[in-house]
Amino acid sequence: MASHSRPKVLMFDIGGVCVVSPFQAILDYEIQHGIPRGYINFSIRELTPDGAWHKLERGEIPNDANYFRMFKADLERPDLWAKFHQKSNNSNPPPVPDIDAETLYWTMMSMSRTPDPYMYPALKKLKASGQYKLAALSNTTIFPEGHEFNKIGPDDVRLFFEIFVSSAHVGMRKPNRNIYEYALEQIRQKWGQDIRNEDVVFLDDIGENLKTAKSLGIRTIRVVLGRTQEAVKELEKVTGLSLLEPGESRARL
């Protein structure tokens, strides 16, 4: 981080930062079903911004059986399957796999309800300190009415944040610039018009999302899959607070 000044606002992505990454569920599914690692994420990225996944995260389509049919069709497109293998210099790929998009989606959502073992305690300490404003900016989906995942339990990470910008509720998603500008405006309306973009530190696990934040002058911390402990260590440097549990700060990072 280029600046050594203390931030006023800490803004967090949720999946892969505050809770276990849904990308882990994708990787597990690929390994379990013999699908080349990285193919599912590749196909989702290739269809940006018009794939079923992106429309769901912008709240443009309902989370129902039709969505799962659309998502499955996206993941099984022969042209994307061929393009993925071309990038791997495989000119004779196997048949397109049969992907259970509904099972994959709910496994991702279930896994991402588990608080991260390093970031969750850090959030508790940050909240208790009262020294920093805490906000969240996350690409999300809206669960069907009455679904159990709509319930907020006592350990739900959403309780830490006074501002929670949810892509599916505001009709915008990262990495588009507009959702960052919207989040900054929410921050200024709540905590003061004098808050500058560089007074905000944003944590995310996706490089493209951080790139947009940096273009706006927001300071960033990259959270690498499976290495949230390192991100908490960076937060300690930024905030001047001890955020790791006893013994963790001495662990090899």
C-alpha positions in Angstrom: 0.0 0.0 0.0 1.6 3.3 -1.2 0.1 5.5 1.5 1.0 5.2 5.2 -1.9 7.3 6.5 -4.6 5.6 8.5 -7.8 5.0 6.6 -11.2 6.1 7.8 -13.2 3.3 6.2 -12.5 -0.4 5.7 -14.6 -1.9 2.9 -14.8 -5.7 2.5 -15.9 -8.1 -0.2 -17.7 -11.0 1.4 -17.1 -14.3 -0.5 -13.4 -15.3 -0.2 -12.7 -12.5 2.2 -15.0 -12.6 5.2 -16.4 -16.1 4.5 -15.0 -19.2 2.8 -14.6 -18.6 -0.9 -17.3 -20.1 -3.2 -14.4 -20.6 -5.7 -13.4 -23.5 -3.4 -16.7 -25.2 -4.1 -16.1 -24.8 -7.8 -12.7 -26.3 -7.6 -14.0 -29.2 -5.5 -16.8 -29.8 -8.1 -14.3 -29.8 -11.0 -12.0 -32.3 -9.2 -14.9 -34.5 -8.2 -16.3 -34.7 -11.7 -13.1 -34.8 -13.7 -13.6 -31.3 -15.2 -10.4 -29.5 -16.0 -9.5 -27.1 -13.2 -10.5 -23.5 -14.0 -13.0 -24.3 -16.8 -16.1 -23.2 -14.9 -14.6 -19.9 -13.9 -13.3 -19.4 -17.4 -16.8 -19.9 -18.9 -18.4 -17.5 -16.4 -15.8 -14.8 -17.2 -16.1 -15.3 -21.0 -19.8 -14.5 -20.8 -19.4 -11.3 -18.9 -21.6 -9.2 -18.7 -24.5 -11.1 -20.3 -24.3 -14.6 -18.8 -26.9 -16.0 -16.5 -24.6 -15.7 -13.5 -24.0 -12.0 -14.1 -27.7 -11.3 -14.6 -28.5 -13.0 -11.4 -25.9 -11.0 -9.5 -27.4 -7.8 -10.9 -30.9 -8.9 -9.8 -32.2 -8.9 -13.4 -33.5 -12.5 -13.3 -35.1 -14.4 -10.4 -33.3 -17.2 -8.6 -35.5 -20.0 -10.0 -35.5 -23.1 -12.1 -35.2 -21.1 -15.3 -32.0 -19.5 -14.0 -30.5 -22.9 -13.4 -31.4 -23.9 -16.9 -29.7 -20.8 -18.3 -26.7 -21.3 -16.0 -26.3 -24.9 -17.1 -26.5 -23.9 -20.8 -23.8 -21.3 -20.3 -21.5 -23.8 -18.6 -22.0 -26.4 -21.4 -21.5 -24.2 -24.4 -19.5 -26.1 -27.0 -17.7 -22.9 -28.2 -16.5 -22.1 -24.7 -15.4 -25.7 -24.1 -13.4 -25.6 -27.3 -11.9 -22.2 -26.6 -10.8 -23.3 -23.1 -9.0 -26.3 -24.6 -7.4 -24.2 -27.3 -5.8 -22.1 -24.7 -4.4 -25.3 -23.3 -3.2 -26.4 -26.7 -5.6 -29.3 -26.8 -7.0 -29.6 -30.2 -9.0 -32.7 -29.5 -11.0 -32.1 -26.3 -13.3 -34.7 -24.8 -17.1 -34.2 -25.0 -18.6 -31.2 -23.1 -19.3 -32.3 -19.5 -22.8 -32.6 -18.1 -22.7 -30.0 -15.3 -25.3 -30.0 -12.5 -25.6 -26.2 -12.3 -28.2 -26.3 -9.5 -26.1 -28.5 -7.2 -23.0 -26.5 -8.0 -24.7 -23.2 -7.2 -26.1 -24.3 -3.8 -22.8 -25.9 -2.8 -21.2 -22.6 -3.5 -23.8 -20.7 -1.5 -23.6 -23.2 1.4 -19.8 -23.1 1.5 -19.7 -19.3 1.5 -21.8 -19.1 4.7 -18.9 -20.4 6.7 -17.0 -17.5 8.4 -13.3 -17.3 7.5 -11.2 -18.5 10.5 -8.9 -15.5 10.3 -10.9 -12.6 8.9 -14.0 -13.2 11.1 -12.1 -12.7 14.4 -10.4 -9.7 12.9 -13.7 -8.2 12.0 -14.9 -8.7 15.6 -11.8 -6.8 16.9 -12.2 -4.0 14.3 -15.8 -3.6 15.3 -15.0 -3.6 19.0 -12.2 -1.0 18.6 -14.6 1.6 17.2 -11.7 3.2 15.4 -12.8 2.4 11.8 -16.0 2.5 9.8 -16.8 -0.8 8.3 -18.6 -1.3 4.9 -19.1 -4.1 2.5 -19.3 -4.2 -1.3 -20.2 -7.6 -2.6 -21.5 -9.3 -5.7 -24.5 -11.2 -4.4 -27.5 -13.2 -5.4 -31.0 -13.0 -4.0 -32.3 -16.3 -2.5 -35.9 -17.4 -3.1 -38.4 -16.1 -0.7 -38.6 -18.2 2.4 -35.2 -19.9 1.8 -33.2 -20.6 5.0 -30.2 -18.7 3.7 -32.2 -15.5 4.0 -32.1 -15.8 7.8 -29.4 -13.8 9.6 -27.9 -15.8 12.5 -25.9 -14.4 15.4 -22.5 -15.1 13.6 -23.6 -13.7 10.2 -20.8 -11.4 8.9 -23.4 -9.0 7.6 -23.9 -7.8 11.2 -20.5 -6.1 11.2 -21.3 -3.6 8.5 -23.3 -0.4 8.8 -23.2 -0.1 5.0 -23.7 -3.2 2.9 -23.8 -2.7 -0.9 -25.3 -5.8 -2.5 -25.0 -6.1 -6.3 -28.3 -8.0 -6.7 -30.2 -5.3 -4.7 -28.7 -2.3 -6.4 -28.7 -3.6 -10.0 -24.9 -3.2 -10.5 -22.0 -5.5 -10.0 -18.2 -5.5 -9.7 -15.9 -4.8 -11.5 -18.1 -2.1 -13.1 -17.2 1.4 -11.9 -20.7 2.5 -11.1 -21.1 0.2 -8.1 -17.9 1.6 -6.6 -19.1 5.1 -7.1 -22.4 4.2 -5.5 -20.7 2.6 -2.5 -18.5 5.8 -2.1 -21.6 8.0 -2.2 -23.3 5.8 0.5 -20.1 6.1 2.6 -20.1 9.9 2.3 -23.8 10.3 3.0 -23.5 8.3 6.2 -20.0 9.2 7.5 -19.2 12.6 6.0 -18.6 14.3 2.7 -15.0 14.9 3.7 -14.1 11.3 3.2 -11.8 11.0 0.2 -11.5 7.9 -1.9 -8.0 7.3 -0.6 -9.4 7.2 2.9 -11.0 3.9 2.0 -9.2 0.5 2.0 -10.9 -2.2 0.0 -10.3 -6.0 0.4 -11.2 -8.4 -2.4 -10.1 -11.7 -3.7 -10.4 -10.9 -7.5 -7.8 -8.8 -9.2 -10.1 -7.2 -11.7 -12.3 -5.9 -8.8 -9.3 -4.4 -7.1 -8.1 -2.8 -10.4 -11.3 -0.8 -10.6 -11.0 0.3 -7.0 -7.4 1.4 -7.6 -8.5 3.4 -10.7 -10.8 5.4 -8.4 -8.0 6.1 -5.9 -9.2 3.5 -3.3 -6.5 1.7 -1.5 -6.6 -2.1 -1.8 -5.6 -5.3 -0.2 -5.6 -8.5 -2.3 -7.0 -11.6 -0.5 -5.5 -14.7 -2.0 -7.6 -18.0 -2.0 -6.7 -19.9 1.2 -4.4 -17.2 2.5 -6.7 -14.8 4.4 -4.2 -14.8 7.2 -1.8 -12.8 5.1 -4.6 -10.3 4.3 -5.3 -9.9 8.1 -1.6 -9.2 8.6 -1.8 -6.5 6.0 -4.8 -5.1 7.8 -2.7 -5.0 11.0 -0.2 -2.8 9.2 -2.8 -0.5 7.8 -4.8 -0.1 11.1 -2.1 -0.4 13.7 -4.3 -2.9 15.5 -3.5 -6.5 16.6 -6.1 -8.5 14.7 -4.8 -12.1 14.6 -5.6 -14.4 17.4 -2.8 -15.2 19.9 -0.2 -17.4 18.3 -1.4 -16.7 14.7 0.7 -13.6 14.3 3.8 -15.7 15.0 2.8 -18.3 12.4 4.8 -18.4 9.2 2.9 -16.5 6.6 
